[in-house]
Amino acid sequence: MALAKQIIGSSLIEKSQFFSSSSKLFLARPSLVPSQRRLVHLKRAQRGPVAAISEDLVKIVPVFSAEKPAKLKVRAVVTVRNKIKEDFKEAISKHLDSLTDKIGRNVVLELVSTGLDPRTKAPKKSSEGVLKDWSKKSNLKSERVNYTAEFTVDSSFGVPGAITVTNKHQNEFFLETITLEGFACGPLHFPVNSWMQSKKDHPEKRIVFCNKPYLPDQTPDGLKELRQRELKNLRGDGTGVRKLSDRIYDYALYNDLGNPDKGIDLARPTLGGNKIPYPRRCRTGRPPTDTDLLAESRVEKPLPMYVPRDEQFEESKMDTFLFGRLKGVLHNLVPSLMSSFKADKDFRGFADIDSLYSEGVLLKWGLQDEFLKKLPLPSMVSKFQDYNQGVLKYDTPKILSKDKLCWLRDDEFARQAVAGVNPLSIERLRVFPPESKLDPEVYGPLESALKEEHITPYLYGMTVQQALDENKLYIVDYHDVYLPFLDRINALDGRKSYATRTLYFLTPTGVLKPIAIELTLPNTGPGSRPKRVLTPAVDATTNWMWQLAKAHVCANDAGVHQLVHHWLRTHATLEPFILAAHRQLSAMHPIYKLLDPHMRYTLEINKLARQILINADGVIESCFTPGRYAMEISSSAYQTWRFDTQSLPADLVQRGMAVPDTTQPHGVRLVMEDYPYGSDGLLIWGAIENWVRTYVHHYYPDSSLIRNDRELQDWYSESVNVGHADLRYENWWPSLSTADDLVSILSTLIWLASAQHAALNFAQYPYGGYVPNRPPLMRRLIPEENDPEYANFISDPQKFFLSALPSVLQAIKYMAVVDILSTHSPDEEYLGERQQPSTWSGDADVVEAFHKFSAEIREIEREIDRRNSDPSLKHRCGAGVLPYELLVPSSEPGITCRGVPNSISI
């Protein structure tokens, strides 16, 4: 009787009519008499399934004696997510699956106990259970379908800790969750969220684990072998071509960005290794190119490129991305189809740019139909045909929403350095004049052309030294980033660039203003004038010179933002940590459960970047100043990248934007109080760090547990020594010995994947969608009086300015791309949210701590709203000033210039 109570729960036993109240023995010939039906509802999970299971799902079968354990039946509810759209082949296969399911080619599950059988020393297993009613429910159009499966277990079975799944159908299916009812411990939840492949393609059984986390040394005996087997199944060994249905995680160099088989102009150097250091990426194992055996062959869109199956976009995300990509393709090709744009040309006036939002562009009839035939998805075609009846219009960028001419103002130019697309480049100036770290033997004299007389008139009566001492001078310095590449960049068609330095002064009213711009070209020898300094305008001519100088600074900034701060510091450097997590941390590991939502979609979006963004002749090369040298600039920045300075407090201190202060909540104090990215970021950072600290200390009350956790140590070691192999010997890598070490490492990773990426990504179209505000490249240098172009500049400075900006086709392509990249998809998961929020972990204390974290995130949102209404904070509040909402945690779908997703998902 006690054993029966243990396995199915005392309340069910007491209500059952199978037991005699006066005897300890079961009836000799029991039969099932249903107890009073009472539904036990599982707690509703956000965006998740709801299972309603009655107590009479637990049935008792043959005789139970003292010598022989009872045979008991329990059931599971299995939640499967349907595909929204199916192609013809999938529809036929689904129909066949519904037919063959009836004759035994079905989905089979088996429960595995946390305990071992004392006789066989092997894990205890239930009978096999088959998903019922698959054929009956095959035509249901709902997003999720619940199936049931029934299992027979001994009364001594214990608690299930794993379930094996065998899919005998032709089609894969997406398994969201499994919930078991009938055990004394209450409902058992198995969050799966994975594609179950057909046995014909992947013969081994899939293993899914219960939501209860275990450190490796605390793994129940019945699960130890399964834990190791599942990890082994996920690890690649550096060999083999990957199938799209595989779930194998492995490393490779960035040797697939070029396409030398199509011509020498499309060959690109391999990134990664001693010569050009770079993080590793997910290996696909494609064969080499014909012309370069060290380069991996390309897979061009729309053909799919491998990432592990579970990393691929879900359908709603893919729909958003594809429709955005469709708009991008159309916007790229439309001008070549229009009679008014027969050739790539300049904007004739600012009205031409405005018309992209007000009037749009119209495809010529006939050409429209011909173009639509080339699109891969019929559903996308129908969306296009309904899209303004063939008129393609860009949304008005947010930068124009309050003040159409704000981009011309110096204070707005400066404000965007602390509250715009790229708030990570600005530094407090600590030495004047600024100094270069380049080798003078290679690049010649490197002294700055900036002198005290250039900036003293703008210091409100202060000396330069006083301004330095009082933290009033700031700089955005791109001298060393661009100078080594300028000769090659300026030799490209349609590219002209300087290596820029921009000085800012924080005025007594709390507003940042630019006071000098230094423009540097390579030293070509005696008589050359490689350096110029421009200061704010004093007349009409210097006004246009100043506007051109600011545009060159913006073009420099756009390149560094995209290649260094955005792509390298979030996308590329996190990929090795994600690969190592899947290879070394079991799904049962508490640290894997913590990191899981912050790894979602990142491998997929990085794969798409290699395919269409950072590849040879891709979007980045064609739209940004560095052109074909873009990824070499990114690699150059990686050589000075340090993981230990990627946390927000460390980054702020390194740039001089904050100083250590133990009296402050985050251990630092901002030197510029009205620094929206820094001040809002510290709120988010603090919430993340508090949540991670609570989580880590819960599972590691003693640091010896961290040092002895072989999975955790292997994850971190592999991330550093394999994923970041080119920097593995650097002495700045943090150790992983104490709880504080682990809190710092995990907080940094979560910060980079969530808030840091959001701050850098979701303002690209709201600010960059108006090209004069933030040109991604420049095509003209600023003429001096003895230059042939100077007369043209003097006669029509507006025309010259527009001719220096990207051409019409370049601008339209760039705008389309940043429109895509700035979009939140409908299935976005934001900071403080989780799939199945109450069941993702089987540890109630941790779930409660997560809800407190969520509440803190909501409170931060309210505080940011308050700050955006504070007129004393002039970098985020005022006439024509955009509020700073990039670190507001929540967002609606679309381009909103706000919202902090859990992961790098676009």
N, C-alpha and C positions, 0 to 999 in steps of 0.2 A: 504493500500500500504506500509506503514512504517513497519507494522508487517511482511509482506512478505519479504521486504528487510532485516529485522533483521534476519530472520531464514535462508534464502537461499542465501543471499548476493546480494548487490545492482547491481553488475556487471552482474549477471545472469538475474536479473529483467529487467535491461535496455536493454539487448540484446534480451529478449524474445518477441515474437509476441503475447503473451497472453494479453498484456496490451495496452490500448488505450492511445496515447500520449496526447489526449485532454480531457481525463476523469479520475476521481479519482476512478471510479467503474470498476470492472472486467466485461468482456463480460458475458452475461447471460449463454451462452452455450459454454464454452471454449473447445477447442480440442487441442491435443498436436501437435505442429508443431516444429520439431527439429530445434534448433538454429544451426548456423555454427559450425561444430564439431572442437573443439580445445582441445587437450590433455593437461591435467594439471598433470605434473609428480611430484610425491613426491620425496624429496631428497633421493638419494641412501644411504641406511644404510649399514655399513660394516657388512658382513655376514648376512644381513637381507633381507627381501623381498622388491621388488620394485613394487609399485602399480601405474598403469596408469589409471586414471579415467577421463572420459570426462564430460563436463558440461551438456550434455543432459541426464545425469543420474538423474538429478533432474526434476521431473515431477509434474505438477499441476493437481489436480483432483477436485472433484465437486465444486459447486458454493460457492463463498466467499462473504459474506455480512458483513456489519458493525456490525450486531448483532451476527453473527456466525463466529468463526475463520475459516480460510481456512484450508483445508486438503492438506498437502504437502507430497510428497514422496522424501525420500533420500535413498542413498545406502551406503553400507559398502563393503570394500574388506577385506576378512578374509583369512589370510595366515596360512595354515596348513602344518606342516612338516611331510612328509611320513617316515615310518620306512624303513630302508635300507634292512633289512632282516625280513622275517615273517616265523614263523613256520607253520605247516600244519593247526593247529587249527585256528590261526589268519587269514590265507588265506581264509579258509572256511567262517569264520565270516565276513570277509571283503566283500566277494562275496554276502553273505546274506544281508549285510547292503546296498549294492548297489541296490539290488532288493527291499527291504522293504522301502528304501528311497522314491521310486516312489509312495508308497501308504500311505505316511504320517508319517512313523517312521524315522524322519529326525532330523537335528540339527536346533534348534529354538533359535533365539536371540530376545531380547527385549531391547530397549533403555530406560534409566532412566534419567530424567532431574535433573539438580542441584537444580531446584526450586520445590515448592509445588503447588499443585492445590489449588487455593483459596477457592474452594467450599468444597472439601473433606479433605483438609489439609494433603493429602497423596502425595508422589512423583508422578510427571507426568510421564506417560509411553507411549511409542509408541505402534503401533500395533506390533504383532509378525512378525518377518522376518525369512524366511527359507533359508538355504544355497542352492543355485541353482547348478544344474549340478553335484551333488555328484556322481550319478551313471555313468554319462558320463565320469567323470574324474577319476573314481576309478582305472583304469588300468594305469594311468600315472606313469612313473617310475622316474620322476624328484624328486629332494630332497624336493622342496617346491611346493605347489599348491595353487593358488588363487581362492577363491570362492567369489561370491557376494551374498548379501542379501539386500532386499528392505523393507523399513519401511514407514508407514504413520504416520505423526505427525501433530499436530495443529500448526498454525502459531505462537501461543503463547507458544510453547513448551519450548523455551529457549535453553540452551546449555546442551547436554548430558554429564553426569559425570560418568555414569556406564552403563554396559551392562550385562544382565543376559544371561546365556547360558544353554540350556537343550539338552543333547545328548541322543536321543532316539534310537541310534544304539546299536548294541551288543558290538562293540569294543570301547575302549578308543581311543582318538586321541590327538596329540600334537598341541595345538593352540599357534602360535607364536605372531601374532599381529592382531589387527583389526584397520582399518583406515576408518573414516567416512568423506564423502565429501558432500558439499552442504550447510553448515552452514556459516553464515556471518563471523565468527571468523577464517575461513579457515579450512584446514584439521585437524581432531581430531585424535590423536593417542592413542591407548590402547595397551601398551606392556604387553603381557600376559605371554608367555613362561611357559605354564603349561599344564598338562595332563587333558583332559576333560573326566571324567568317565561316563559310561553308566548310564542312569536314573534307570535302574533295580538294579544297585549296590549302587548308591548314588542318592536317589530321589530328594534331594534339588537342586535348581538351583544354578549354579556357578555364582559368582559375580566377574566381572573384572572392574577395575577402569581406568579412563583416566589418562594420564601421568602428569596431573597438580597436584603438591603436595599441601597438606593442613595440617597445624597444626590442632590438634583436635578441638580447639575452633573456628577455621576459616572454618570448614567444612560447605559447603552449606547445607541448610535445607533438600534438597531432598536426600542427601547422608548420613546423620547422622545415620539413622537406619541401612542402609546397611553396613556402616563402622563397627558398633558394631556387626552386625550379622556375618560378615565374620571373625572377630577376634574370636568370640565365637566358630565358626565352626572349627577353627584351634587348639583350646586349649583342651588338654586332662584333665581328672580329676583324674588320677591315677588308673583308673579301666579299665577293658576290654582288650581282646586280639586284637592286631592290624592286619588288613588285609593289604596285600601288596598294595592295591589301595587307602588306607586311606591317608589323609593329616593332621594327628593329631600329634602335638608336645607336648611331656611330658617328665618328668624326671624320672630317676631310678638310683640306685646304680650300681656299677660294680660288680654284683653278677652272671655274666654269663661267667666268664673266665675259671672256672673249669668244670670238667665233672665227679662228684663223682659217678654217676651211672656206670661208666666204671671202677672204682677202686679207692681206697684211694689215690694212687699216683697221680691221676688227680684232686683231690680236691684242691681248692684254696680258701683263705680267701676272704670275700667280701671287696671291696675297697669302702670307703665312710662310714661316721659315726665317732663317737668319738674315737673308738679303732684304726682304720686305715683310717685317713682322706683322702679324694680324691674328685675331682670335680664330678658332676653328668653327666650322659650320657643320650642319647635318649632312652626313654622307649619303649619296644616292647610288654610287657604284656604276654609273654609266660608262660605256667604253670611251677610250680616248679619241681625240680628233685624228683625222688622217694626216694632218700636217704637223701636229705637235703631240707627241705621245705623252707628254706631261700635262696636257690640257684635257679636261673632261668635255665630251661632246655636249652640245646645247640641246635643250628641249624648248622650243619656242611656243608662245601662246598661239592658239588656244589649247595645245596639247598639255596634259597635266605633267607636273614634275613631282617626284616622290617626296613626301614626308610621311612619317608613321601615320597609319590610318586614323588614329584617334586625334591627331593634331589638325586634321583638315577642317575647314570651315563647316559649320552647320548650315542648313539650307537657307535660313533667313539671313544669315550673315553673307552667304555667297550671293544671294539675290541682290542685296544692297551693294556689294562690291562690284558685281557684274553690271548692274545698271549704271553705277557710277563710272565704271570703266567704259561702258558703252558711250556715255555722254562724253568721256574723255576722247575716245576714238573719233567720235563725230566732230567734236570741236577741233580736233587736230586736222581732220581731212576736209571739213566743210569749206574752208577758205579756198582750197585748190579747186573746188567744184563750182565756185561762184564766179560769175562773169566779172564782178567788181574786184575780185582778188586773183587776177590771172597770174600774178607773180608775187613773190614774197616782197613786201614793201613796208615802209614806215607808216605809223599813224600820222594822218595829216593834221590832226589837232586833237585836243582833249575831248572834243565832242565825239570823235570816232571811238574812243575808249568808253565813254558814257553810253554810247548806243548799244554796246554789248549787253548792257543790263536793261535798257529801256525798250529797244526795238528788237534786239537779237539778230540772228542771221537766218536766212531762208534758203533751203536747198532748192535747186532748180528741179522742176518736175522732170521725170525720166531719170535724171541722175540720182534722185532720191531713191527710186525703186531699185535701180541697179546697185546702189550701195547697200540697201537693206538686205539684198540677197546674200551678201558676204557675211552677214552677222550669224554667229553660231547658234543662238537660241531663239526659237520662234516666240517664246514669251517675251523676250527682250524687244523683239520687233513690234509686237502689239503695244508694248508700253511706249515705244518711240512714236508709233503712228498716232497715238492719243496725246502725245506730248506737244501741246500748243499747236496742233495741226501742222507739224513740220517746222515750226519756228523754234529755233534753239536760243534760249536766253539764259544768261548767267544770272544768278541771284546777286543783288547788290551787296557788296562786301560790307561788313559791319563798320569798318573804318569810315565809311561815308555816311553812316546813318545819323550822326549827330552834327557833323560839320564837314561839308563836302570838301572844303579847302584846308582842313586841319593838317594834312600831310605837308603843307608848305611851311608850317610854323616850326621854329627852332625848338620850342618847348615840347612839341609833340614828337619831333625827331628824337629828343633826349628821353622823353617819357617812355618811348618804346624800348629803350635800352634797359629799363627796369621793370616794365610791365607789358612788354610786347611778345613777339614770337620767340625771341632769343634773349632771355634775361640772364644768361649764364656767362657771357663774355665780359661784362663790365667788371672792373677792378678798382679798388681805391689806389690812387697814385701815391706811391711811397718815396719815389726818387725822381727828381727833375734835373735835367731832362731824362726821359725814359731811355732805358738801355736795351740793346739787342743781345741775345745769347748766341747768335750765329757766329761761325768761324770767319774772322776777318781775312784769313789767308785765302779763303774761297770767295767771299762776297765783298771784299774790299772794305774801305772805311765805313763803319756802321754807326757813327755818331748821329744822333738825331739833329734834325734841322730846327727843332723847336727851341726858341729862346725866350727868356723872361719878357723881353719887350713885346713878343707876340701875344702873351696872355695877361700881362699886368693890367691893361686897360679894362679888362672884364672881371676883375677880382673885387670890385666894390671897395677899393681903397686898401685892400690887404696886400701884403707882399706874398711872393710865391711861397716862401718858407712858412709864413703864418697860415696860408691856405692848406699847405701840407699838414701842418701840426694840428689844425682844427678839422681835419677830415673833410675838406671842401672840394678837393680835386679828385676826379675819377677819369678812367681811361678805358677805351676799347681798342686793344692793340693787335692788329693783324699783320704787323710788319714781318715777323719771323715766320708766320704761317705761309704767306704768299711769295715772299721775295725769292726763295729758292726755285720757284716754279714760273716766275713771271716771264722769262725769256720764251719759254715754250708756250705758255698761255697766250701771250701777245702775238705769237706767230700763227695762231689758229685763225681761220676765217671768222669774221664777225665777233671777235673777242678783243677787248682792250681793258686792261686792269692795272691798278696800282697796288702796292702794299701800303695799307692805310693805318694811321694812328689817329684817334679822335679823343680830344680832351674835353671834359665837361666840368662845369663849376656848379656847386650846390648853392643857390642864391639865398639871401636872408629870408626870403618868403617861402623857402622849402621847395622850390622848383629847380630841377636840373636843366642846365642849358649848355649847348656846345659852344666852346670858345676858340677852338683851333682844330684844323684837320691837316695832318702831314701826309703828303702823297709821295711815295718812293718808287722809282723805277730802277732797274739794274744799272750799275755804273758801266758805261760803255767806253770809258777812257778819258783822257785829258780833254777839257772843254765841255764835257757833258754836264747837264744839270739834273742829276737824278732825283733830287729832293725839292719839294715845294711845300710851303705852308700857306694855307688859306685861313682867313678869319672872317667873322660875320660881316655881312655886306654893309657898305657905306654909300653905294650908289647903284644905279641900274646894272652896270656891267658886272660889278663884283657880286651883285645879288644873283645873277645867273651863274657866275662862276661858283658861288657858294652852293647853289642848288645842285649843280653838277657834282661838286665834291661830296655832298651828302648822298647823292645817288650812288656814287662809287663806294662809299662806306657801306651803304645798304646792300650792294651787290657782294662785297666782301663778306658782310655779315650773313647774307643768305647762304653762301657757300659753306662757311664754317658752321652755321646752325645746322644745315642739312647733313653735312659729311662728318662732323665731329661730335657736336653735342647731341644731335638727334639720332643719326644712324649708329655711329660708333659707340657712344656712351650708354645708350639704352639697348637698341636692337642687337648689335653685334656682340657686345661684351657679355650680355646675359645669356646668349644662346649656349655657350659651354656649360653654364651652371644648370640649365634646363636639361641638356643631354645627359649630364652626369646624374642628375636627380632621378631620371627614369631608369638609368642603368644601375645605380647603386643603392637607391632608397626604395624599399618595398612600399607598396601601396598601404601597408599596415603601419608604416613608420610615422610617428606623430609629426616629424618635420616635413615629410612628404605631404601629409594632410594639410599642414599649414601653408605650404608653398603652392599647392595644386591650383587654386584659382588664379594665382599670379603668373602661371606659365601658359595659360589658355591662349591658343591661336598664334603664339609668338613664332614658332617654327614655321607655320604656314605663311605668315606675312613676310618673314625673312626670305622664304623660298620665292615668293612672288616678287620680292625686291630684286633678287638675283636674276629673275627672269625678265623683268620689264623696267626696273628703276635704276639699279646700279650697274647694269651690264653695259658692254660696249655699244655705243650709239643708243643707249637707253635714255630714259627721261632725264636723269641727273646730268648725263654728259651733254645732252642737247639743250637743256634749259638753264644750266648754271655756268658761271664764269670759268671754273677750272676745266670744263670740257673733258677730254679723254684722260686728263691727269687727276680727275676727281678722287678716285680711290687711292691713288698714291698719296694725295694730301691726307686722306683719312688714315692711311698706314703711318704716315709721318707723325700724326697726332697720337696714334696708339703707342709710339715709342716713349712718349712722356706721360701716358695714362697711368694712373695709380689707383688700385682698388681702394686703398685706405683713405683716399680723399673723395670718394664718391658719395658718402653720406652728406646730407644737407649741411649740418653744422661744420663738418670738416671742409667742405667745398667753400662755404662762406668765409671761413677763417683763412683758407689758402688764398682767396682772392682779396683779402683785406676788407671784405664787406661786413665782417663781424669780428669781434675780439672775444677770447675766452672770458667767461664771467660765471663763476659758480653760483652766484645769487640768482641767476636766471633759470627758468624752468628747463631749458634745453642746454644749459651750460655755455651759451654764447649770447652776446648782445650785439645787435645790429648797429653799425656806425652811421647808417642812413636810415632813420626811423621809417620814412615813407618809401620803402622798397617793397612793393606789393608782392612780388614773387617770394622774397625772403621772409617777410612777416607772415604771410598766409602759409607758406611752405613749412615754417617752423611749427605751426599748429598741427598740420597733417603729420609731419615727422614725429612730433611728440606723441600723437595718438597711436601711430604705428609702433613706435618703440615701446610704449606702455603695454600695448596688446601683446607684442612679441615677448617682452620680459615676463609677463604673467604666464604666457604659454610655456616658455622655456623652463621657468622655475617649477612649473607644475610637473613636468616630466623629468627634469634633471635637478632634484633638490640638492644633489651633491655633484661637484664638478668631475669627480672620478667617473661618473656615469657617462659624461661626454667623452672623456679620454678613452674609455673602454667600449664605446659604441662603434663597432667596426663599420657598419653601414654609413654612419654619419661621417666618420673620418675618411672612408674611401670616397664618399661624395665630394668632400671638400678637396681632398688630395687630387682626385681626377680632374676636377674643375680647374685647378691651378696647373697641374703638371702636364695634362693632356690638352684640355680646352684652351688654356692660355700658355701653351708650351714655350712660346718665344720669350715670355717674361717670367718663366718659372723660377729663375735663379735670383730674382730681385728680392732684396731684403725687406721691402716694405709690405709684403703679403702678411696680413694678420695671422697670428697663430690661432689654433682652435683647441684650447685646453680648458677654458673656464666657461661658466654660464654667460659672463659678460662678453666674452669673445663671440659666442654663438648669437647672442642678442644683437650685437653690432653687425655681424655679417648678414643675418637674416633681415634685420631692419633695413639695411642698405639695399639688399636685393629687392625687397618689397617696395621701398621708396622709388627705386629706379623704374620698376615695372609699372608702377601706378602713377603717382603724382608727378615724378620727374618727366616721364614720357608725356603725360597729359599736358603739362605746362609747355612742352616743346612742340606738340603736334597739332592741337585742335584750334590754334589761331592762324594756321597757315593761309587758309582762304579768307577769313575775316579781315586779315591785315594785308596779305600778299595778293589777294584777288584783285586789288587795284594796283596795277603794275607800277605807276609812278611813285606810289608810297614805298614800295619795296621791290625794286627791280632785281631779278635773279642774276642778271648779267648786264654788262655795259659793252657798247660797240664803238665808242669814241673816247679818246683821251681828252682832257681839257686843254684847248689850244692856248698857246702863249702868243705874244704879239708878233713874233717872227715866224710863226707857223703859217703854212698856206691856208689852213682852215679858219684862221682867226677872222678873216674878212667875212666869211659866211656866218660865223658865230655872231659877229657884231651886227650884221644886216638883218638877221632873223634868229634871235636867240631861242625862241620857242621851237622853231623848226629844228634847230641844231639839238636842243635838249631831247626832243622826241626821236630824232635820228640816233641818239646815243642810247636810248632805251631799247629793249628787245623789239624785234620786228613784230608785225601783226601775227604771223604764224607762230613765232616763238612765244609770244604773250598768250595766245589762245591755248596753245598746248600746255604751257605752264599753269595757266588758270584752271584748266580742266583737271590736271593732276592734283593740285593742292585742294581743289574742290572735293575730290575723292578722299584724299588723306585726312581731311578735316571732318569727316562725317562719322557720327555715331550710328551704329547699326541697331535694329530693334531688339536684338538679343544681348545687348551689352550688359555686363555685370559690373556694377560700380563698387567702389571702395565701401566696405561695411555691409556688402551683400554677399550671399552665397547661394548656390543651388542647394536645395533641401536644407534650409538654414537650421532646422532643429534636429536633423538626423545625420549630418555630414560626419559627425563624430559621435562615438558611443559614450563619450565621457561628459556627463551632465555639467560638471564644474567648468569645463572648457567651453561648452556651448553657452553657458551663462556669461562667461567672460567675453565671449564674442559678441553677445547682445549688448554688453556694456560698451564695447568698442564701437559698435554700430551707433549707439546713442551718442557717444562722444563725437563721432563723425557728423551726425546731424546737428549737434550743437555748434561745431565748427562752421558749418554752412550758415547758420544764423549769425555767427560773429562776422563772417566775411561780408554778408549782406549789410550788417551794421557799418562796417568799415567803408563800404562803397557808397554810403550815404553821409560820410563825415566830411564836411567841406574843408577841414584843416588838412586832409590828406589829398593834396592837389595832383598827385600822380594817378589818382583813381576816381576823383570826384571834381566836377567843375563844368563850366559851359563848354559843350562839345567834346568832353573827355569821356572815353569809354570806361565803364567800371571794370575792375580786374576780377574776372570770374573763372579764369582757367583752372583754379584750384578749388572752386565750388564743387563739392563731390558729386552732386546729382546732375542729370541732364535728360532731356527728351531725345529721341532719335533725330538725326539730321545734323546740320551745321549750326551749332549753338554757341560756340566759343566758351564752353564750360563743360564740366563733368570730368570725373577721375575714374576711369575704368580700373578694374583690378589688375589688368594685364596689358601688355603691348599687343593689341589686337587689330591694329591698322597701321 
